[in-house]
Each structure stands twice: as structure tokens, then as C-alpha cells.
Amino acid sequence: MVTPILMLGAGRMGGAILEGWARAQAFASAELMIVDPHPSDAALAAERAGARLNPPVADLAAAPTVLLCVKPQLWLDAAAQYAAWLAADAVIVSIAAGVTSADLSREFGGRVVARVMPTTAAAIGQGTASLYADDPAALARAHALFEPLGVVVDLTDEAQMHAATAVSGSGPAYLYAFVEALEAAGAAAGLPAKDANRLARSTIVGAAALLAQSGAEPSDLRRQVTSPGGTTEAALNVLLGEHGLPPLLREAVASAMRRSKELGA
């Protein structure tokens, strides 16, 4: 990996990346420069470990790798403020949802770009990152940044980033919403709230771990726990019915894709 690494923005996702790198011992803290006007706890922890937090702008040219971690609504401001200070051959690796490589390259002075859509589970080394770059060197740079944080998936067409964002980037929130709803349903069915919470969370975590470790298809695992005429089948008749999860998730993913396209407009 070509270091030092400059991180522009270190909020929730940037902080998760910093935590994941520290956990994996992927990069020495001295190899990191972080620019954020409102440093997160993760950024402050990285500074204590040796990272340079908010260095003079003249020092930014020392970084051959720039990880753009600002919110999509702020990327143009970041480009306007910092592009002129970056090394001419710096590679821009962006996690800004919806913002195209062409637009990023233009605003960052024609520099090569890789796009990434990560997840916050990067903080514990269980992240998922969708990657796209038409420049092999930029793609390799993105791999070096995100492989220590979990699974990486290379996309062959930049247009697929909208779907990857909707399925993976936003996906953790779908699961958290499902757990919230399952907890509430348990309480509504008569369980004490604390018991409903423990049962729902432990069950989902265990099922996800089995899916990950077994390598089985989710449909096979579903059938294994669904007895004909049993309670699970009765519930699945609702969840997989005409107005159940399949059409709801198609609609949710389509909505997220539309918003991803709007953010890049």
C-alpha cells in the first residue's frame, strides 16, 4: 500500500474504517492523516495512537492515497477546499454514495478515482465493500484499503454501484429495522420487553452466524426450520406472501437506488 493515507472526513463511516484498520493492524497510525473539523472519537483515538489530525494543508501533498469519506452532500465542498493541495498523482478513493467517477475526477483535477460502498461492520472486520474503478491501479489501491476490513466485491460496471448501495450499503439498516420490528412484535404478543429484545437479537445473530459459517443457501436453511403445517410455515405464509418481504424489499431497494442517483445528479 502506498502511504501515507489521507482521510478527508472521519464521521461514522470514516470512524468505522479507522477502528477496523486499528483492529486489523492494517496500517501504522503514523501513516494516517485525518482532516475533519469535528473529529469523532475514532479520529481522536487515531491521533492519540500517532495519526496526524488536521495537519497544515501544505502537508496534504505527501499523501498518494486520499480516502474521501464526507457525506455525499459535502463532497463538492471538500473537492473545492482541498483538491489544489493534493499530490498531482494522488489516487482518490471515494465512499460518497451516488457520486460518479467522472464527476469526482473532474472536481479533483483529473486524478484517477476508485469508488467504494462500505458498511459500518468494517469496525469489527466484518464489513462488506463494493468496489469499482476503471483504472487498475486505483482498484488495487481500494482493495488495499478495504480488504483488511472484511469482504470486497468488484463491480464490472459503475452503474451497478446504485444497486450495490441499495442492497449492501443501506442493507444493515434493513436488518436493524427488522430486529426492531421483531422485538416490538414479541412485546405485543405478551413477552416482557427485555425478554423480547434478548430473544430477537440473539436469534438473529445466531441465524446470521450459521448462514456465514455453514455456507448453505438461505433458502435451504429456511426449509430446514420450516415444518409442514407448523408455526414457522404459518408465519412465512405472511412474510413471503403477496404483500410480504419480497415485494417490500424490491420496493425498498428501488427507492434507495433512486435516491443514490439523485445524490449524484
Secondary structure as the mmCIF struct_conf table of DSSP 4:
data_model
#
loop_
_struct_conf.conf_type_id
_struct_conf.id
_struct_conf.beg_label_comp_id
_struct_conf.beg_label_asym_id
_struct_conf.beg_label_seq_id
_struct_conf.end_label_comp_id
_struct_conf.end_label_asym_id
_struct_conf.end_label_seq_id
BEND BEND1 THR A 3 THR A 3
STRN STRN1 ILE A 5 LEU A 8
BEND BEND2 GLY A 11 GLY A 11
HELX_RH_AL_P HELX_RH_AL_P1 ARG A 12 ALA A 24
TURN_TY1_P TURN_TY1_P1 GLN A 25 GLN A 25
BEND BEND3 PHE A 27 PHE A 27
HELX_RH_3T_P HELX_RH_3T_P1 SER A 29 GLU A 31
STRN STRN2 LEU A 32 VAL A 35
BEND BEND4 PRO A 37 HIS A 38
HELX_RH_AL_P HELX_RH_AL_P2 ASP A 41 ALA A 49
TURN_TY1_P TURN_TY1_P2 GLY A 50 GLY A 50
HELX_LH_PP_P HELX_LH_PP_P1 ALA A 51 ALA A 51
STRN STRN3 ARG A 52 LEU A 53
BEND BEND5 ASN A 54 ASN A 54
HELX_RH_3T_P HELX_RH_3T_P2 VAL A 57 ALA A 62
BEND BEND6 PRO A 64 PRO A 64
STRN STRN4 THR A 65 LEU A 68
BEND BEND7 VAL A 70 VAL A 70
HELX_RH_3T_P HELX_RH_3T_P3 PRO A 72 LEU A 74
HELX_RH_AL_P HELX_RH_AL_P3 TRP A 75 TYR A 82
HELX_RH_3T_P HELX_RH_3T_P4 ALA A 83 TRP A 85
BEND BEND8 LEU A 86 LEU A 86
TURN_TY1_P TURN_TY1_P3 ALA A 88 ASP A 89
HELX_LH_PP_P HELX_LH_PP_P2 ALA A 90 ALA A 90
STRN STRN5 VAL A 91 SER A 94
TURN_TY1_P TURN_TY1_P4 ALA A 97 GLY A 98
HELX_RH_AL_P HELX_RH_AL_P4 SER A 101 GLU A 107
TURN_TY1_P TURN_TY1_P5 PHE A 108 GLY A 110
STRN STRN6 VAL A 113 MET A 117
HELX_RH_3T_P HELX_RH_3T_P5 THR A 120 ILE A 124
TURN_TY1_P TURN_TY1_P6 GLY A 125 GLY A 125
STRN STRN7 GLY A 127 TYR A 132
BEND BEND9 ASP A 134 ASP A 135
HELX_RH_AL_P HELX_RH_AL_P5 PRO A 136 PHE A 146
HELX_RH_3T_P HELX_RH_3T_P6 GLU A 147 LEU A 149
STRN STRN8 GLY A 150 ASP A 154
BEND BEND10 THR A 156 ASP A 157
TURN_TY1_P TURN_TY1_P7 GLU A 158 ALA A 159
HELX_RH_AL_P HELX_RH_AL_P6 GLN A 160 ALA A 164
HELX_RH_PI_P HELX_RH_PI_P1 THR A 165 GLY A 169
BEND BEND11 SER A 170 SER A 170
HELX_RH_AL_P HELX_RH_AL_P7 GLY A 171 ALA A 188
TURN_TY1_P TURN_TY1_P8 ALA A 189 GLY A 190
HELX_RH_AL_P HELX_RH_AL_P8 ALA A 193 SER A 214
HELX_RH_AL_P HELX_RH_AL_P9 PRO A 218 GLN A 224
TURN_TY1_P TURN_TY1_P9 VAL A 225 VAL A 225
TURN_TY1_P TURN_TY1_P10 PRO A 228 GLY A 229
BEND BEND12 GLY A 230 GLY A 230
HELX_RH_AL_P HELX_RH_AL_P10 THR A 231 LEU A 239
TURN_TY1_P TURN_TY1_P11 LEU A 240 LEU A 240
BEND BEND13 GLY A 241 GLY A 241
TURN_TY1_P TURN_TY1_P12 GLU A 242 HIS A 243
BEND BEND14 GLY A 244 GLY A 244
HELX_RH_AL_P HELX_RH_AL_P11 LEU A 245 LEU A 263
TURN_TY1_P TURN_TY1_P13 GLY A 264 GLY A 264
#
